[in-house]
């Protein structure tokens, strides 16, 4: 269902985030309504008369509330307050020199709340890049009308390794490492994809090799390309 929902949502607006005059928050809200309508047609929409905060989960991270499902898989629900997961974007900031009172501007990469389409694209990429098996199970609307995407993912087990070992494993797989703003960003030319948050909490060393399971990946937009020099 992951790709089906993504393709249906993409067809709502071919020029996603371009030429619509919407800011990111408005786009998240608009796409949230659209993904609910699509899920309703597909029999995946569920309205729950409570809030996500009132439920108990096995773990709550910066993007998802996580519940162990059947011993073989996890269920992850996006936290409504962060959008639909996170996505790396180049942002512009102002700096004021208190001595000269001169104003300058600088750019940096930071995580912003992702739109539903960006979120679905992320997991399609993860399935392709890392042989993952993420799928959409439900689109949930809470009592306050906020929305969560519920995904399923295999429950991975393996050895915890260091950040440096994870980075080296990615370089061994022909990912190019780029260091910007004190952050390690990896670029894959074959898939035109960037990966961030390569930390021990998001990867295990399994018997078959490194298994990422919660990285933040995306196709870089033109502003990101220019900033990273790719």
N, C-alpha and C positions, 0 to 999 in steps of 0.2 A: 504493500500500500504506500510505502514511502515515496517511490517515484511517481506513482499514479497521482497522489495528492499534490506533489510538487509540480507536475506537468499541468494539472488542472489550475492550480493557483497561478502559475506563470502565464497561462493563456488569458487570465483576467486582465493582464496588463503586460504586454510584450516588453515595454520599455520600463522595467522595474527601477524605481528611484530616479528616473530621468524624465524631465519635462513635465512633471505633474504638479509642481509647485508645492509639494508636501514636504514638511520636515520629517525627521526620523520618527519622532513620537507619533505624528499623524499617520505615517505609513504603517507603523506597527499596529495602530488601532484599526486602520482600514483593512489591512490584510488579516487581522484577527477575525473580523466579521466575515471576510471571504472564506477563510479556512473552516469556520464553523458551518457555513452554508454547504461547502463541499463535503465536509464530514457527515453532515446530516443526510445528504444524498447517498453517501456510501455506507450508511448505517454505523458510523463510528463516532457520532456526536453524543455526548452525555452531559446533561445539566445536573449539577449537584447543589443542593440547598444548604451549603455550609461553606466555610473558607478552607483553603489549603492549610492554614495555620492551625486549624482545629484537629487535624489528622496526625497520627503518629507514623514516623518513617524510621527506617534503619539508619539513615544518614541524611544530612542536609548540607549541601555544598554551596558554592557561590552561584551555580546555575540551576541545579536540580535538587529535588527531593527524591530519595532513592529507597526502594523497597525490594527486598529479596522475594522472588516470585515462586519458583518451583524447584530450587536447588540447582538449576541449570541456567537460569536467566535472571536478569534484573529488570525492574520497571523504574523508569526515570520520568519525573514530571517537571517541566520547566517551571521556575518560580516566577509568577506574574510580575513581581516588582522589578525584575531585571530585563523585561522584554521576553524574547524567546531565545534564551541563552545569550552568549556574547560573540562579538565579531571584532577583529582588529581593524581599526581605521586610523588614517592620518588626521590629526586634529591640529588646529591653529590656536595658539595661545599668545597672550599679551604679556610683555615684561616691561616694567617701569623702573628706570634707573633713578634711585632716590637722590643721587648727587646732582645729576644733570637734568633730571626731570624729563628725560627723553624716553619716548615710548618705542619699543621694538617688538617684533613678532617672531615667534619660533614655532616649528612643527615638531610633533612627536607621535609615536604610535601608542595608542591606548585602546582598551576594550570598551565598546559601546554595546548597548542592548541591541540584539539582532532582531530583524523582522522574521516573520514565519518563513518566508521564502529563503532567506539567508540561512535559517536554521536547518531547513530541509536539505538545502544544497550541501551544508556542512556534513551531514550524516551520509549522504550519497557519496561524497568524496571519501569519507572514512571507510565506507564499505569497499570502495574501489582500491584505495591506497593500502589499507591494512587488513584486508580480508575479513572485515568485521561483518556482522549480520544484524545491523540495527533496522528496526521497522517501526512504523507508527501503529499504535494499538487503539488510541482514543484521542479525541479532542474534547477537553473538558471545559465547561463554563461554570464558574463558581457563583455563589450567591451574590457577590458584588459585581458580577458580569465580567470579571477578569477571566483570562483564558490560559489554559495550560495544554501543552502537547505531551501526551504520554507515549514514550517509546519503550520498546523492549530491546535488550542487548544481552548477548551471552555473558555468563558469569565466568570471568577469566581468573585463573590462578597461575602463580609463577613466583619467581624470585624477585625480590625488590633489589634494584641496582641503583647506582649513583647517577646524578644528573650528567656528569662527564661521560659515563658509560653509555647513557642513552644518546647523548649528542654524537658520540663516536659511532654508535650503531646506525644512526641516521646518515652520517657522512659515508659510512661503508655502503649504504644503499643509494649513493649518488645524490643525496640531498646537499645543497650548498648552504653553509652556515653564514649568516649575516648578523652582526651585532650592532644594534641601534638602541640608543636611549637606555643602555644598561640591560637590554633584553636580547635573548637569543631567538632569532627568527630563521627558520629553515625553508628553503625554496626548492621545489621539485620541478625541473624544466619539462619533463615528460608529461606531467599532469597540469602544469601551470598552477601550482598550488603552494600556498605558504602554510606552515604549521608553527604554532606557538604553544607555550605552556608545557614544554617537554620536561616534566618533572617526575620523580619517583612515584608520586601519588597517581600519575596518569598512565604509567606503563609498567608492565611486568616482563621479565625475561622468562618466557615459556620454553618448553622442550623444543618447540619448532622455531624459536627465535624471539626477537623482541615483539611484544604484542601491545601496541598503544590501544587505549580504550576510552580516553576522555580528553583528547587533544582538541584544541581549537584550530580548525583548518578552514581555509577559504580560497577562492580564486582572487588574486589581487586586482583591485581596480587601477585605473591609470595613475591616480595620485599616489597610491602605494608603490606602484612600479617606479615612478620617478623618485620617490623618497628613498627606496631601497637600492635603486640603480640596477634593476633587473630588466 
